[in-house]
Amino acid sequence: MNRDIQSPQALNALTKGNIREANELLGYVYRVSALVVHGKHLGRSLGFPTANLLLHNDEPFLLAHGVYAVKAEIDHVVYNGMANAGIRPTIGGKSMTVEVNLFDFSGDLYGKNLIVYFIDRIRDEKKFKDLDELIRQIGKDKIEAEKLLS
């Protein structure tokens, strides 16, 4: 769903995680459209259920690894949320994933298409010493995302 990015400046901003600058240069909000698939259900057990996105090989994900404030559209309804893009180093992840926690949503997203609009960057992805530290940081990330999206 990403348009062909013509601007080298916008591409550079995306790959550095400067999403606000990239959106301004692009003239639209960078987004991905992807199918929601089953993951390891770790987010749910941590208190932050996530929609795991199956990224299309023909539509590369260009953003730097990190945590982002997002808006996500499902069935023509838009929700605020946060997304993690990266390898999830705290749990020993090795491959690129994008997972989205939608605020004020309950329901089943599996098999549905989700359009995720990347609004602002919260922080770099990092490895935490344990899951408790990760949970505390995710709570802080949610508060920051809510501020950025209000």
C-alpha positions as CSV (number, residue, x, y, z in Angstrom):
1,M,0.0,0.0,0.0
2,N,3.0,2.3,0.1
3,R,3.4,4.4,-2.8
4,D,6.6,4.3,-4.8
5,I,8.9,6.5,-2.7
6,Q,10.5,8.9,-5.1
7,S,12.2,11.3,-2.7
8,P,15.7,10.2,-1.5
9,Q,15.2,12.5,1.5
10,A,12.0,10.8,2.5
11,L,13.6,7.4,2.1
12,N,16.5,8.4,4.2
13,A,14.2,9.8,6.9
14,L,12.2,6.5,7.0
15,T,15.2,4.3,7.3
16,K,16.5,6.5,10.2
17,G,13.1,6.3,11.9
18,N,12.4,10.0,11.4
19,I,8.7,9.3,10.7
20,R,7.4,12.8,11.2
21,E,9.9,14.2,8.7
22,A,9.3,11.4,6.3
23,N,5.5,11.9,6.4
24,E,6.0,15.6,5.7
25,L,8.4,14.9,2.8
26,L,6.1,12.2,1.4
27,G,3.0,14.4,1.6
28,Y,1.1,11.4,3.2
29,V,1.4,9.2,6.3
30,Y,3.7,6.2,5.8
31,R,1.6,3.1,6.1
32,V,1.6,-0.7,5.7
33,S,-1.3,-2.9,4.9
34,A,-0.9,-6.5,6.1
35,L,-2.8,-9.6,7.2
36,V,-3.0,-10.3,10.9
37,V,-1.5,-13.7,11.7
38,H,-1.0,-15.8,14.8
39,G,2.2,-15.1,16.8
40,K,3.5,-16.6,20.0
41,H,0.8,-14.8,22.0
42,L,3.5,-13.2,24.2
43,G,2.0,-9.7,24.0
44,R,-1.3,-11.0,25.5
45,S,0.6,-12.7,28.4
46,L,2.4,-9.4,29.1
47,G,-0.9,-7.5,29.2
48,F,-0.4,-5.8,25.8
49,P,-2.0,-8.1,23.1
50,T,-0.6,-7.4,19.7
51,A,-1.7,-8.0,16.1
52,N,1.2,-9.7,14.3
53,L,1.5,-8.5,10.8
54,L,2.4,-10.7,7.8
55,L,4.5,-8.3,5.7
56,H,4.3,-8.6,2.0
57,N,7.6,-9.5,0.3
58,D,6.8,-7.2,-2.6
59,E,6.2,-4.2,-0.2
60,P,9.4,-3.7,1.8
61,F,9.1,-2.3,5.3
62,L,11.3,0.7,5.3
63,L,11.2,2.1,8.8
64,A,14.1,1.8,11.3
65,H,13.5,-0.7,14.2
66,G,11.7,0.9,17.1
67,V,8.5,1.7,18.8
68,Y,6.0,4.0,17.1
69,A,2.7,5.7,17.8
70,V,0.3,4.6,15.2
71,K,-3.3,4.7,14.0
72,A,-4.7,1.5,12.6
73,E,-7.7,0.9,10.4
74,I,-9.7,-2.3,10.6
75,D,-13.1,-2.7,9.0
76,H,-13.3,1.0,8.3
77,V,-12.8,1.9,12.0
78,V,-9.6,3.7,13.1
79,Y,-7.9,3.0,16.5
80,N,-5.0,4.6,18.2
81,G,-2.2,2.3,19.1
82,M,1.5,1.6,19.3
83,A,3.7,-0.7,17.1
84,N,7.0,-2.4,17.6
85,A,9.0,-2.9,14.4
86,G,12.1,-5.1,14.8
87,I,13.5,-8.4,15.9
88,R,12.3,-8.4,19.6
89,P,15.8,-8.9,21.2
90,T,14.5,-9.3,24.7
91,I,12.9,-12.6,23.8
92,G,15.7,-13.7,21.5
93,G,14.0,-12.8,18.2
94,K,16.0,-13.1,15.1
95,S,13.6,-12.1,12.2
96,M,11.9,-8.8,11.4
97,T,8.4,-8.5,12.8
98,V,5.8,-5.7,13.1
99,E,3.3,-6.0,15.9
100,V,0.6,-3.6,16.8
101,N,-1.2,-3.0,20.1
102,L,-4.5,-1.3,19.6
103,F,-5.9,0.8,22.4
104,D,-9.5,0.4,23.3
105,F,-10.0,-2.6,21.0
106,S,-11.3,-6.0,21.8
107,G,-12.1,-8.7,19.3
108,D,-10.5,-11.1,16.9
109,L,-8.3,-9.7,14.2
110,Y,-6.8,-13.0,12.8
111,G,-7.1,-13.2,9.1
112,K,-8.2,-9.6,8.7
113,N,-6.3,-6.9,6.8
114,L,-4.9,-4.1,9.0
115,I,-3.7,-0.7,7.7
116,V,-1.2,0.8,10.0
117,Y,-0.4,4.5,9.8
118,F,2.9,5.4,11.4
119,I,2.5,8.8,13.1
120,D,5.5,9.3,15.4
121,R,8.5,7.5,16.8
122,I,8.7,6.8,20.5
123,R,12.0,5.1,20.9
124,D,14.6,2.7,19.5
125,E,14.1,-1.0,19.9
126,K,16.3,-2.3,22.7
127,K,17.1,-5.4,24.7
128,F,15.8,-5.4,28.3
129,K,17.3,-7.4,31.1
130,D,14.0,-9.3,31.7
131,L,10.3,-9.4,30.9
132,D,9.4,-7.3,33.9
133,E,11.6,-4.4,32.7
134,L,10.0,-4.8,29.2
135,I,6.5,-4.7,30.7
136,R,7.3,-1.5,32.6
137,Q,8.7,0.1,29.4
138,I,5.7,-0.9,27.3
139,G,3.5,0.8,29.8
140,K,5.6,4.0,29.5
141,D,5.5,3.6,25.7
142,K,1.7,3.4,25.8
143,I,1.4,6.6,27.8
144,E,3.8,8.4,25.4
145,A,1.8,7.1,22.4
146,E,-1.5,8.3,23.9
147,K,0.1,11.8,24.3
148,L,1.4,11.9,20.7
149,L,-1.9,10.7,19.3
150,S,-4.2,13.0,21.3
